Amino acid sequence: CDLVVTTDTMIAGRHFLRSTAPRDIGWKALAVNLSDLAAMGAAPAWITLALTLPRNDVEWLDAFIGGFMALARRHGVALVGGDTTRGPLSITVAAHGLLPRGSAMRRDGARAGDAIYASGSLGDAAAGLRVARGGLAAAPAAAARTLRTRLDRPEPRVALGLALRGVASAAIDVSDGLVQDLGHVLRASGVGAVLEVDAVPASRALRAAVGGTAARRRLQLAGGDDYELCFTVPPRREPRLAAIARRLRLPLTRI
């Protein structure tokens, strides 16, 4: 096997709102790292956790660990160590995953003629951040709740990453916005891309909350925190995606 390692730090006020529920912070702190493993097609194995806390708040910590471990159990991940210290609230997770030797989906594998796909829907988390900050006041309550959940509790596409090994030529998770993250793949691979903006998938919640097409497109193209996978596929392998989408019950859209 090859060992895949990723590390991510989340800082209060920069990567999550200070008003975010601690259980959701715990969930997301792990989810963003599992998403990195998913983008390489790695199966999560174990994690370490380093916490910097401004004070000893047992109630906050219990809720944080509850959210963190709920996601860890879902993916069979073991928490094997870490560190704690006092200071401004920040969380650092290192996640380790395994995959068959030489099978990693890298950013430099895309080739001219490959199709570009995105999983799920894009723009929801960016809209959820607007909801959390008091925006989108006219949005239906159900849509606002859905968007906020997408921000606070992203679903790392681990199963999709495993399924795409041997199918996708390159992949990345959408953490900083579709255009920016796809750009990383293009630069690493030395290729360009044509993006069909109308094809970028939008959820019902996003359409209900953001009525203007231009405003919705900005969120879909430049908004971050969706943690969906963007990946490229040689045309001869595209027919295999339909079965993957059905098995995972996850839309895979050519963009």
Secondary structure as GFF3:
##gff-version 3
##sequence-region A 1 255
A	DSSP	beta_strand	2	11	.	.	.	ID=ss1
A	DSSP	alpha_helix	22	40	.	.	.	ID=ss2
A	DSSP	beta_strand	43	53	.	.	.	ID=ss3
A	DSSP	alpha_helix	58	74	.	.	.	ID=ss4
A	DSSP	beta_strand	78	86	.	.	.	ID=ss5
A	DSSP	beta_strand	90	99	.	.	.	ID=ss6
A	DSSP	beta_strand	115	119	.	.	.	ID=ss7
A	DSSP	alpha_helix	124	132	.	.	.	ID=ss8
A	DSSP	alpha_helix	141	152	.	.	.	ID=ss9
A	DSSP	alpha_helix	158	164	.	.	.	ID=ss10
A	DSSP	beta_strand	170	173	.	.	.	ID=ss11
A	DSSP	alpha_helix	178	189	.	.	.	ID=ss12
A	DSSP	three_ten_helix	197	199	.	.	.	ID=ss13
A	DSSP	alpha_helix	204	209	.	.	.	ID=ss14
A	DSSP	alpha_helix	213	222	.	.	.	ID=ss15
A	DSSP	beta_strand	229	233	.	.	.	ID=ss16
A	DSSP	three_ten_helix	235	237	.	.	.	ID=ss17
A	DSSP	alpha_helix	239	248	.	.	.	ID=ss18
A	DSSP	beta_strand	252	254	.	.	.	ID=ss19
###
